[in-house]
Amino acid sequence: MASLPRIDPAQVLAYEFPQSRFTYTERDVALYALGVGAAGADPCNPSELPFVYHPDGQSSIKVLPTFTVLYPVGFLDVISSISGLHYDPNLLLHGEQYIEIYQDIPTNATIRNSIKVSGLHDKGKAAIFELETISYNDDTGALLCMNRSTIFLRGAGGFSTSGKPYSFSNRTNAGIVTRTATKKDLAGERSPDSVFEDRIQPSQALLYRLSGDYNPLHSDPSFAKKAGFQQPILHGLCTLGYATRAVIKCLCEGDPRLVQSVQGRFLLHVFPGETLITEMWKDEGQNR
């Protein structure tokens, strides 16, 4: 296999993203909810059914806050279009996702996205790339949310031109006061306040991909094997949706509007058919 050209930080940072738009309806909101397991175990569950059905009509269904990860349209296409960002698509992994919610998320809308590179770091054998998307309601102009995606590009590191590893960061100042805490920070020696178990259906990745993430790593067995996995893995953002759903169910009394920010780091892969266990601790130093 031919070696990749080195990443050119100057070209990457100079790239100007065109504004993009994303239009969705209540059908997309419900399909996404099903994709992250809503009502999967019990279609009559009163706390899960409102994400896919409402007796007053589909325009009244609830919207999961992680639905907003769909706003950055054509995620992989956006990354592949950036001049100077050289990497092997087979070795791309989604490492982390951060979301801030500023307004109630509408059940249907046209979204206008403003995109920028918020980070680029040389880690030796790999590169870490951050893409930040700020989303507005195109009809009202209201600021709705911000997504920051951290991408791990295996085999793309080693592009620094000096003895010090290259590192660039230009994150948007948080509009919400947040505190990152590990399980150890919150738990100490006490048991979790809530635990929720969800079995992932064997076909879950095939359902989730219908919301727009068509990376073959999650559907094509031969592609997954080339990337080092025995079978297609679940989307990291699907796992994040499962965990956020569990928090809403157990700690927010089913009200997704109480979620102001979400951060998830994808440290291990998940296979469809496995069981996800979400352990939750209330942070006594925060109101939510």
C-alpha positions as CSV (number, residue, x, y, z in Angstrom):
1,M,0.0,0.0,0.0
2,A,1.4,3.4,-1.0
3,S,2.1,5.7,2.0
4,L,-0.2,8.7,2.5
5,P,1.0,12.2,1.9
6,R,1.5,14.2,5.1
7,I,-1.3,16.3,6.4
8,D,-0.7,19.9,5.6
9,P,-2.0,22.0,8.5
10,A,-1.9,25.3,6.6
11,Q,-4.2,23.9,3.9
12,V,-6.5,22.3,6.4
13,L,-6.9,25.5,8.5
14,A,-7.3,27.7,5.4
15,Y,-10.2,25.6,4.1
16,E,-13.5,27.5,3.9
17,F,-16.6,25.5,4.4
18,P,-19.7,26.4,2.5
19,Q,-22.8,26.9,4.7
20,S,-25.0,23.7,4.5
21,R,-28.6,23.2,5.1
22,F,-30.5,20.2,6.5
23,T,-34.3,19.8,6.2
24,Y,-36.1,17.2,8.2
25,T,-39.6,16.2,9.2
26,E,-41.4,14.4,12.1
27,R,-40.7,11.1,10.2
28,D,-37.0,11.6,10.5
29,V,-37.3,12.4,14.2
30,A,-39.2,9.2,14.8
31,L,-36.9,7.1,12.6
32,Y,-33.9,8.4,14.6
33,A,-35.6,7.5,17.9
34,L,-36.2,3.9,16.7
35,G,-32.5,3.9,15.5
36,V,-31.3,4.5,19.1
37,G,-33.7,1.9,20.6
38,A,-36.7,3.9,21.7
39,A,-39.7,1.6,22.3
40,G,-37.5,-1.3,21.1
41,A,-38.1,-3.5,24.1
42,D,-41.7,-2.4,24.8
43,P,-43.6,-0.5,22.1
44,C,-46.2,0.4,24.6
45,N,-43.8,2.0,27.2
46,P,-45.4,5.3,28.1
47,S,-41.9,7.0,28.5
48,E,-40.6,5.7,25.2
49,L,-43.6,5.9,22.9
50,P,-43.8,9.7,22.8
51,F,-40.6,9.8,20.8
52,V,-42.3,8.0,17.9
53,Y,-46.0,8.5,18.4
54,H,-48.4,11.1,19.9
55,P,-52.2,10.9,19.8
56,D,-52.4,14.6,18.8
57,G,-50.3,13.9,15.7
58,Q,-46.7,13.4,14.7
59,S,-45.9,17.1,15.1
60,S,-46.3,16.6,18.8
61,I,-43.8,13.9,19.4
62,K,-40.8,14.5,21.6
63,V,-37.3,15.0,20.1
64,L,-34.3,13.4,21.6
65,P,-31.4,15.9,22.1
66,T,-29.0,13.7,20.3
67,F,-31.1,13.9,17.1
68,T,-29.0,17.1,16.5
69,V,-26.0,15.0,15.6
70,L,-27.7,14.6,12.3
71,Y,-27.5,18.3,11.6
72,P,-24.0,18.3,10.2
73,V,-25.0,16.9,6.8
74,G,-22.8,14.4,5.0
75,F,-20.2,14.2,7.8
76,L,-17.8,11.9,5.9
77,D,-18.1,13.9,2.7
78,V,-17.3,17.1,4.5
79,I,-14.1,15.6,5.9
80,S,-13.0,14.1,2.6
81,S,-13.4,17.4,0.9
82,I,-10.9,19.3,3.1
83,S,-7.7,20.2,1.2
84,G,-4.5,18.9,2.9
85,L,-6.2,16.4,5.2
86,H,-4.8,13.1,4.1
87,Y,-6.0,9.9,5.7
88,D,-7.1,6.3,5.0
89,P,-10.9,6.2,5.2
90,N,-10.6,2.6,6.4
91,L,-8.8,3.8,9.5
92,L,-11.1,6.6,10.5
93,L,-12.7,6.3,13.9
94,H,-15.2,8.7,15.6
95,G,-13.5,9.4,19.0
96,E,-15.7,11.9,20.8
97,Q,-18.9,14.0,20.4
98,Y,-19.9,17.1,22.3
99,I,-23.3,18.7,22.0
100,E,-24.8,21.9,23.5
101,I,-28.5,22.6,23.2
102,Y,-29.7,26.2,23.3
103,Q,-33.3,26.0,22.3
104,D,-36.1,23.4,22.2
105,I,-35.5,21.2,19.2
106,P,-38.4,21.5,16.6
107,T,-40.0,18.4,15.2
108,N,-39.5,19.7,11.7
109,A,-37.3,22.4,10.4
110,T,-34.7,23.5,7.9
111,I,-31.3,23.9,9.6
112,R,-28.5,26.2,8.5
113,N,-25.0,25.1,9.6
114,S,-21.8,27.1,10.0
115,I,-18.8,24.7,10.1
116,K,-15.2,25.3,11.1
117,V,-12.1,23.3,12.0
118,S,-11.8,23.5,15.8
119,G,-8.8,21.3,16.4
120,L,-5.9,19.4,14.7
121,H,-3.3,17.5,16.6
122,D,-0.3,15.3,15.7
123,K,-0.2,12.3,18.0
124,G,2.6,10.4,16.3
125,K,1.0,7.4,14.6
126,A,-2.4,9.1,14.4
127,A,-3.9,12.5,14.0
128,I,-6.8,14.0,15.9
129,F,-9.1,16.2,14.0
130,E,-12.0,18.3,15.4
131,L,-14.9,19.7,13.4
132,E,-17.4,22.2,15.0
133,T,-20.9,22.8,13.6
134,I,-23.1,25.6,14.9
135,S,-26.8,25.2,13.8
136,Y,-29.5,27.7,13.3
137,N,-33.2,27.5,12.5
138,D,-33.2,28.8,8.9
139,D,-36.7,30.1,9.1
140,T,-36.4,32.0,12.4
141,G,-32.6,32.6,12.7
142,A,-32.6,31.1,16.2
143,L,-29.4,29.5,17.4
144,L,-30.3,25.9,18.2
145,C,-27.2,23.9,19.1
146,M,-23.5,23.2,18.6
147,N,-21.9,19.9,17.7
148,R,-18.2,19.2,18.1
149,S,-16.9,16.0,16.5
150,T,-13.5,14.6,17.4
151,I,-12.1,12.2,14.7
152,F,-9.2,9.8,15.2
153,L,-7.3,9.3,12.0
154,R,-5.1,6.2,12.4
155,G,-1.9,6.2,10.4
156,A,-2.2,10.0,9.6
157,G,0.1,11.3,12.3
158,G,3.8,12.3,12.0
159,F,3.1,15.5,10.0
160,S,4.8,17.9,12.5
161,T,7.7,19.9,10.9
162,S,9.5,20.8,14.2
163,G,10.5,18.8,17.3
164,K,7.3,19.8,19.0
165,P,4.2,17.9,18.0
166,Y,1.8,20.1,16.0
167,S,-1.3,21.1,18.0
168,F,-4.0,23.6,17.0
169,S,-7.2,24.4,19.0
170,N,-9.9,27.0,18.3
171,R,-13.0,25.8,20.1
172,T,-16.1,28.0,20.5
173,N,-16.5,29.2,24.1
174,A,-19.2,27.1,25.8
175,G,-22.6,28.8,25.9
176,I,-23.4,26.5,28.8
177,V,-21.5,26.0,32.0
178,T,-20.5,22.3,32.0
179,R,-18.2,20.1,34.1
180,T,-16.5,17.0,32.7
181,A,-16.4,14.3,35.4
182,T,-15.3,10.7,35.3
183,K,-17.2,7.8,36.7
184,K,-14.6,7.8,39.6
185,D,-15.2,11.5,40.2
186,L,-18.9,11.1,40.6
187,A,-19.2,7.6,42.1
188,G,-16.5,7.4,44.7
189,E,-17.4,4.3,46.7
190,R,-21.2,4.7,46.3
191,S,-23.4,2.7,44.0
192,P,-25.0,4.4,41.0
193,D,-28.3,6.2,41.5
194,S,-29.7,4.5,38.5
195,V,-28.8,1.7,36.2
196,F,-30.5,1.0,32.8
197,E,-29.9,-2.0,30.6
198,D,-30.7,-2.1,26.9
199,R,-30.1,-5.1,24.6
200,I,-29.1,-3.8,21.1
201,Q,-30.9,-5.6,18.3
202,P,-28.6,-7.5,15.9
203,S,-29.9,-5.3,13.1
204,Q,-29.7,-2.0,15.0
205,A,-26.8,-0.6,13.0
206,L,-28.7,-1.2,9.8
207,L,-31.6,0.7,11.2
208,Y,-29.6,3.6,12.6
209,R,-27.7,4.1,9.3
210,L,-31.1,5.1,7.7
211,S,-30.8,8.4,9.6
212,G,-27.9,9.3,7.3
213,D,-24.6,7.7,8.5
214,Y,-23.8,5.3,5.7
215,N,-20.2,4.5,6.7
216,P,-19.7,0.9,5.6
217,L,-17.9,0.1,8.8
218,H,-21.3,-0.4,10.3
219,S,-22.9,-2.5,7.6
220,D,-20.3,-4.1,5.3
221,P,-18.7,-7.3,6.8
222,S,-15.7,-7.2,4.5
223,F,-15.1,-3.5,5.1
224,A,-15.2,-4.0,8.9
225,K,-12.7,-6.9,8.6
226,K,-10.3,-4.6,6.7
227,A,-10.6,-2.1,9.5
228,G,-9.7,-4.8,12.1
229,F,-13.2,-5.8,13.4
230,Q,-14.7,-9.3,13.2
231,Q,-18.0,-7.8,12.1
232,P,-19.7,-4.4,11.5
233,I,-19.7,-2.4,14.7
234,L,-22.4,-0.1,16.1
235,H,-22.1,3.6,15.3
236,G,-20.6,5.5,18.2
237,L,-23.3,8.1,17.9
238,C,-25.9,5.4,18.2
239,T,-24.4,4.3,21.5
240,L,-24.5,7.9,22.6
241,G,-28.2,8.0,21.7
242,Y,-28.9,4.9,23.8
243,A,-27.1,6.4,26.8
244,T,-28.8,9.8,26.6
245,R,-32.2,8.0,26.3
246,A,-31.4,6.1,29.5
247,V,-30.6,9.4,31.3
248,I,-33.8,11.0,30.1
249,K,-35.8,8.0,31.2
250,C,-34.2,7.5,34.6
251,L,-33.3,11.0,35.7
252,C,-35.3,13.5,33.7
253,E,-38.8,12.0,34.1
254,G,-38.9,11.4,30.3
255,D,-38.5,15.1,29.5
256,P,-35.7,15.6,26.8
257,R,-35.8,19.4,27.2
258,L,-33.9,19.1,30.5
259,V,-30.8,18.0,28.7
260,Q,-28.6,21.0,28.0
261,S,-25.3,19.3,27.0
262,V,-24.1,15.8,26.1
263,Q,-20.5,14.6,25.9
264,G,-19.4,11.1,25.0
265,R,-16.0,9.5,24.3
266,F,-16.0,6.3,22.3
267,L,-13.3,4.3,23.9
268,L,-14.4,0.8,22.9
269,H,-16.4,-0.6,20.0
270,V,-19.9,-2.1,20.5
271,F,-21.3,-4.9,18.4
272,P,-25.0,-5.2,17.6
273,G,-26.6,-7.8,19.7
274,E,-24.7,-6.9,22.9
275,T,-26.2,-5.3,26.0
276,L,-25.5,-1.7,26.9
277,I,-25.5,-0.9,30.6
278,T,-25.8,2.8,31.5
279,E,-24.8,3.6,35.1
280,M,-25.8,7.1,36.4
281,W,-24.7,9.1,39.3
282,K,-26.3,12.4,40.3
283,D,-23.8,15.2,40.6
284,E,-24.7,16.9,43.8
285,G,-22.8,20.0,42.7
286,Q,-25.1,20.6,39.7
287,N,-28.8,21.3,39.4
288,R,-29.2,19.0,36.4
